[in-house]
Every structure is written in C-alpha cells, then in structure tokens.
Amino acid sequence: MHINHASKLQNLISNPKKGGNMKKLTFIFLGCISAIFISTQSFAETTMSQEGQYIFNSLGFYLGGVLVAFMAAGFCMLESGLVTTKSVSTIAAKNIGKFAICSLVFFLVGYNLAYGVPEEIEDWLITLNLPTSLVFLT
C-alpha cells in the first residue's frame, strides 16, 4: 500500500488530533519571521523643510477629517437602516448634531493637544479677556 506524501501531509494538517500542532508551528514561525522584519530598522536620514512638513501635516489632517466625515455618514446610514422609516430623519438630525458637537470640542480641546495653540490665537484670546487655560486646556 503506497501513500502519497502530499496527502499524508494534508491529512496531518487537516486532522486536529494528529496535525494540529503543525498549524500552531506554522503561525509561530510566520510570527517570528514577521517580528524579525518589523524590528529591523533602516537608518536612512531624511530631512525635510519646514514648508514640506507643514504641507504633509496639513494633508494628513485634511485626509483624516474626510475619513471621519465619511465614517459619520456611514454610521448614519447604518442606524437609519435599523429603524422605521419615519424615524430616519430623527436619526440623521441626531448624527449631524453629534458631529457638530464633536467638531467644536475638537476645535477647543483636541487641536491644542495635537498641534499646540499658535501665539496669534493666544494673544487674541487674551485681548478678549478669555481664560486661555479653560478654553484650550494649556
């Protein structure tokens, strides 16, 4: 009786009692190889001008905002599909309100945490006699 080696290997992999360890060893091996490739660092030095840094920071900020806006629209569609037809406008208004409130909170708190308060805005708030520590959490 002759058993093909490929079918024997397939039998070991597919049978959890006999070959279950083979899957575990494969995942461990692939995990170790991935960790080695991820942990190696390249030491290429790159420099970028202040203008280039500003451009890429602004681009990343804009793309992140667009993704969040589409995410909010997607959740609005998801929630609208889970309610009755007459409740869709209420759900849409609730989601628009939540997006507006979150945008204002980000403007007042999150932007400072991410980028810091520019001196022009801080001077403007001082001239209005607003406490900058309360508005921007500085």
ChimeraX commands (.cxc) that place a marker at each C-alpha (Angstrom):
marker #1 position 0.00,0.00,0.00 radius 0.5
marker #1 position 1.53,3.27,-1.14 radius 0.5
marker #1 position 0.53,6.61,0.48 radius 0.5
marker #1 position 1.31,9.81,-1.32 radius 0.5
marker #1 position 3.43,12.17,0.81 radius 0.5
marker #1 position 1.33,15.18,-0.15 radius 0.5
marker #1 position -1.88,13.51,1.00 radius 0.5
marker #1 position -0.16,12.39,4.22 radius 0.5
marker #1 position 0.95,15.97,4.93 radius 0.5
marker #1 position -2.54,17.25,4.10 radius 0.5
marker #1 position -4.01,14.66,6.48 radius 0.5
marker #1 position -1.66,15.82,9.27 radius 0.5
marker #1 position -2.55,19.46,8.77 radius 0.5
marker #1 position -6.30,18.95,8.44 radius 0.5
marker #1 position -6.67,16.46,11.30 radius 0.5
marker #1 position -6.68,18.46,14.55 radius 0.5
marker #1 position -5.80,15.46,16.71 radius 0.5
marker #1 position -2.80,14.39,14.65 radius 0.5
marker #1 position -1.61,17.55,12.91 radius 0.5
marker #1 position -3.00,20.42,14.96 radius 0.5
marker #1 position 0.47,21.30,16.14 radius 0.5
marker #1 position 1.55,21.84,12.53 radius 0.5
marker #1 position -0.77,24.86,12.22 radius 0.5
marker #1 position 0.48,26.26,15.50 radius 0.5
marker #1 position 4.10,25.82,14.43 radius 0.5
marker #1 position 3.37,27.50,11.10 radius 0.5
marker #1 position 1.80,30.52,12.81 radius 0.5
marker #1 position 4.66,30.75,15.31 radius 0.5
marker #1 position 7.22,30.54,12.50 radius 0.5
marker #1 position 5.46,33.20,10.43 radius 0.5
marker #1 position 5.10,35.39,13.52 radius 0.5
marker #1 position 8.82,35.14,14.27 radius 0.5
marker #1 position 9.75,35.97,10.69 radius 0.5
marker #1 position 7.37,38.96,10.73 radius 0.5
marker #1 position 8.83,40.17,14.04 radius 0.5
marker #1 position 12.34,39.99,12.61 radius 0.5
marker #1 position 11.38,42.01,9.54 radius 0.5
marker #1 position 9.44,44.58,11.56 radius 0.5
marker #1 position 12.16,45.03,14.17 radius 0.5
marker #1 position 14.95,45.75,11.70 radius 0.5
marker #1 position 15.36,49.47,11.28 radius 0.5
marker #1 position 16.72,51.35,8.36 radius 0.5
marker #1 position 18.98,54.18,9.32 radius 0.5
marker #1 position 18.45,56.39,6.30 radius 0.5
marker #1 position 18.43,60.00,7.36 radius 0.5
marker #1 position 15.93,62.24,5.68 radius 0.5
marker #1 position 15.47,65.93,6.15 radius 0.5
marker #1 position 12.51,68.00,5.14 radius 0.5
marker #1 position 11.99,71.71,5.11 radius 0.5
marker #1 position 9.50,73.39,7.42 radius 0.5
marker #1 position 7.23,74.10,4.44 radius 0.5
marker #1 position 7.22,70.43,3.45 radius 0.5
marker #1 position 6.43,69.36,7.00 radius 0.5
marker #1 position 3.57,71.86,7.12 radius 0.5
marker #1 position 2.20,70.62,3.81 radius 0.5
marker #1 position 2.26,66.95,4.82 radius 0.5
marker #1 position 0.83,67.69,8.27 radius 0.5
marker #1 position -2.00,69.68,6.69 radius 0.5
marker #1 position -2.63,66.95,4.14 radius 0.5
marker #1 position -2.78,64.28,6.83 radius 0.5
marker #1 position -5.09,66.47,8.93 radius 0.5
marker #1 position -7.40,67.03,5.94 radius 0.5
marker #1 position -7.49,63.36,4.90 radius 0.5
marker #1 position -8.20,62.31,8.49 radius 0.5
marker #1 position -11.09,64.78,8.65 radius 0.5
marker #1 position -12.52,63.49,5.37 radius 0.5
marker #1 position -12.34,59.90,6.63 radius 0.5
marker #1 position -14.07,60.85,9.88 radius 0.5
marker #1 position -16.82,62.66,7.95 radius 0.5
marker #1 position -17.43,59.61,5.75 radius 0.5
marker #1 position -17.36,57.40,8.84 radius 0.5
marker #1 position -20.06,59.56,10.44 radius 0.5
marker #1 position -22.15,59.33,7.27 radius 0.5
marker #1 position -21.70,55.56,7.23 radius 0.5
marker #1 position -22.86,55.21,10.82 radius 0.5
marker #1 position -25.83,57.43,10.00 radius 0.5
marker #1 position -26.77,55.07,7.15 radius 0.5
marker #1 position -26.26,52.06,9.39 radius 0.5
marker #1 position -28.50,53.46,12.12 radius 0.5
marker #1 position -31.10,54.56,9.55 radius 0.5
marker #1 position -31.32,51.02,8.27 radius 0.5
marker #1 position -32.09,49.72,11.77 radius 0.5
marker #1 position -35.10,51.96,12.49 radius 0.5
marker #1 position -38.53,52.51,10.99 radius 0.5
marker #1 position -38.95,54.82,8.02 radius 0.5
marker #1 position -40.48,57.66,10.00 radius 0.5
marker #1 position -37.51,57.71,12.43 radius 0.5
marker #1 position -34.82,58.17,9.78 radius 0.5
marker #1 position -34.94,61.97,9.85 radius 0.5
marker #1 position -34.58,61.93,13.64 radius 0.5
marker #1 position -31.55,59.65,13.42 radius 0.5
marker #1 position -29.99,61.85,10.73 radius 0.5
marker #1 position -30.54,65.01,12.82 radius 0.5
marker #1 position -29.06,63.29,15.87 radius 0.5
marker #1 position -25.95,62.26,13.92 radius 0.5
marker #1 position -25.48,65.74,12.44 radius 0.5
marker #1 position -25.80,67.22,15.93 radius 0.5
marker #1 position -23.25,64.78,17.36 radius 0.5
marker #1 position -20.84,65.55,14.53 radius 0.5
marker #1 position -21.22,69.31,15.12 radius 0.5
marker #1 position -20.65,68.98,18.88 radius 0.5
marker #1 position -17.61,66.76,18.38 radius 0.5
marker #1 position -16.18,69.20,15.83 radius 0.5
marker #1 position -16.48,72.08,18.30 radius 0.5
marker #1 position -14.92,70.04,21.11 radius 0.5
marker #1 position -12.03,69.10,18.84 radius 0.5
marker #1 position -11.55,72.75,17.87 radius 0.5
marker #1 position -11.49,73.84,21.51 radius 0.5
marker #1 position -9.52,70.95,23.05 radius 0.5
marker #1 position -8.17,68.40,20.59 radius 0.5
marker #1 position -6.38,70.74,18.21 radius 0.5
marker #1 position -4.33,72.13,21.07 radius 0.5
marker #1 position -3.42,68.65,22.22 radius 0.5
marker #1 position -2.33,67.71,18.71 radius 0.5
marker #1 position -0.63,70.89,17.46 radius 0.5
marker #1 position -0.45,73.45,20.29 radius 0.5
marker #1 position -2.01,76.91,20.38 radius 0.5
marker #1 position -0.49,79.42,17.97 radius 0.5
marker #1 position 0.65,82.64,19.62 radius 0.5
marker #1 position -1.70,84.74,17.47 radius 0.5
marker #1 position -4.78,82.92,18.79 radius 0.5
marker #1 position -3.49,83.04,22.36 radius 0.5
marker #1 position -2.93,86.82,22.07 radius 0.5
marker #1 position -6.39,87.25,20.55 radius 0.5
marker #1 position -8.00,85.33,23.43 radius 0.5
marker #1 position -6.11,87.43,25.98 radius 0.5
marker #1 position -7.41,90.63,24.36 radius 0.5
marker #1 position -10.96,89.25,24.70 radius 0.5
marker #1 position -10.25,88.54,28.40 radius 0.5
marker #1 position -10.97,84.84,27.90 radius 0.5
marker #1 position -9.02,82.42,30.09 radius 0.5
marker #1 position -6.84,80.51,27.64 radius 0.5
marker #1 position -6.30,77.73,30.15 radius 0.5
marker #1 position -10.03,76.98,30.27 radius 0.5
marker #1 position -10.65,77.24,26.54 radius 0.5
marker #1 position -7.62,75.37,25.23 radius 0.5
marker #1 position -6.52,73.36,28.28 radius 0.5
marker #1 position -2.98,74.77,28.18 radius 0.5
marker link #1:1,2 radius 0.2
marker link #1:2,3 radius 0.2
marker link #1:3,4 radius 0.2
marker link #1:4,5 radius 0.2
marker link #1:5,6 radius 0.2
marker link #1:6,7 radius 0.2
marker link #1:7,8 radius 0.2
marker link #1:8,9 radius 0.2
marker link #1:9,10 radius 0.2
marker link #1:10,11 radius 0.2
marker link #1:11,12 radius 0.2
marker link #1:12,13 radius 0.2
marker link #1:13,14 radius 0.2
marker link #1:14,15 radius 0.2
marker link #1:15,16 radius 0.2
marker link #1:16,17 radius 0.2
marker link #1:17,18 radius 0.2
marker link #1:18,19 radius 0.2
marker link #1:19,20 radius 0.2
marker link #1:20,21 radius 0.2
marker link #1:21,22 radius 0.2
marker link #1:22,23 radius 0.2
marker link #1:23,24 radius 0.2
marker link #1:24,25 radius 0.2
marker link #1:25,26 radius 0.2
marker link #1:26,27 radius 0.2
marker link #1:27,28 radius 0.2
marker link #1:28,29 radius 0.2
marker link #1:29,30 radius 0.2
marker link #1:30,31 radius 0.2
marker link #1:31,32 radius 0.2
marker link #1:32,33 radius 0.2
marker link #1:33,34 radius 0.2
marker link #1:34,35 radius 0.2
marker link #1:35,36 radius 0.2
marker link #1:36,37 radius 0.2
marker link #1:37,38 radius 0.2
marker link #1:38,39 radius 0.2
marker link #1:39,40 radius 0.2
marker link #1:40,41 radius 0.2
marker link #1:41,42 radius 0.2
marker link #1:42,43 radius 0.2
marker link #1:43,44 radius 0.2
marker link #1:44,45 radius 0.2
marker link #1:45,46 radius 0.2
marker link #1:46,47 radius 0.2
marker link #1:47,48 radius 0.2
marker link #1:48,49 radius 0.2
marker link #1:49,50 radius 0.2
marker link #1:50,51 radius 0.2
marker link #1:51,52 radius 0.2
marker link #1:52,53 radius 0.2
marker link #1:53,54 radius 0.2
marker link #1:54,55 radius 0.2
marker link #1:55,56 radius 0.2
marker link #1:56,57 radius 0.2
marker link #1:57,58 radius 0.2
marker link #1:58,59 radius 0.2
marker link #1:59,60 radius 0.2
marker link #1:60,61 radius 0.2
marker link #1:61,62 radius 0.2
marker link #1:62,63 radius 0.2
marker link #1:63,64 radius 0.2
marker link #1:64,65 radius 0.2
marker link #1:65,66 radius 0.2
marker link #1:66,67 radius 0.2
marker link #1:67,68 radius 0.2
marker link #1:68,69 radius 0.2
marker link #1:69,70 radius 0.2
marker link #1:70,71 radius 0.2
marker link #1:71,72 radius 0.2
marker link #1:72,73 radius 0.2
marker link #1:73,74 radius 0.2
marker link #1:74,75 radius 0.2
marker link #1:75,76 radius 0.2
marker link #1:76,77 radius 0.2
marker link #1:77,78 radius 0.2
marker link #1:78,79 radius 0.2
marker link #1:79,80 radius 0.2
marker link #1:80,81 radius 0.2
marker link #1:81,82 radius 0.2
marker link #1:82,83 radius 0.2
marker link #1:83,84 radius 0.2
marker link #1:84,85 radius 0.2
marker link #1:85,86 radius 0.2
marker link #1:86,87 radius 0.2
marker link #1:87,88 radius 0.2
marker link #1:88,89 radius 0.2
marker link #1:89,90 radius 0.2
marker link #1:90,91 radius 0.2
marker link #1:91,92 radius 0.2
marker link #1:92,93 radius 0.2
marker link #1:93,94 radius 0.2
marker link #1:94,95 radius 0.2
marker link #1:95,96 radius 0.2
marker link #1:96,97 radius 0.2
marker link #1:97,98 radius 0.2
marker link #1:98,99 radius 0.2
marker link #1:99,100 radius 0.2
marker link #1:100,101 radius 0.2
marker link #1:101,102 radius 0.2
marker link #1:102,103 radius 0.2
marker link #1:103,104 radius 0.2
marker link #1:104,105 radius 0.2
marker link #1:105,106 radius 0.2
marker link #1:106,107 radius 0.2
marker link #1:107,108 radius 0.2
marker link #1:108,109 radius 0.2
marker link #1:109,110 radius 0.2
marker link #1:110,111 radius 0.2
marker link #1:111,112 radius 0.2
marker link #1:112,113 radius 0.2
marker link #1:113,114 radius 0.2
marker link #1:114,115 radius 0.2
marker link #1:115,116 radius 0.2
marker link #1:116,117 radius 0.2
marker link #1:117,118 radius 0.2
marker link #1:118,119 radius 0.2
marker link #1:119,120 radius 0.2
marker link #1:120,121 radius 0.2
marker link #1:121,122 radius 0.2
marker link #1:122,123 radius 0.2
marker link #1:123,124 radius 0.2
marker link #1:124,125 radius 0.2
marker link #1:125,126 radius 0.2
marker link #1:126,127 radius 0.2
marker link #1:127,128 radius 0.2
marker link #1:128,129 radius 0.2
marker link #1:129,130 radius 0.2
marker link #1:130,131 radius 0.2
marker link #1:131,132 radius 0.2
marker link #1:132,133 radius 0.2
marker link #1:133,134 radius 0.2
marker link #1:134,135 radius 0.2
marker link #1:135,136 radius 0.2
marker link #1:136,137 radius 0.2
marker link #1:137,138 radius 0.2
view
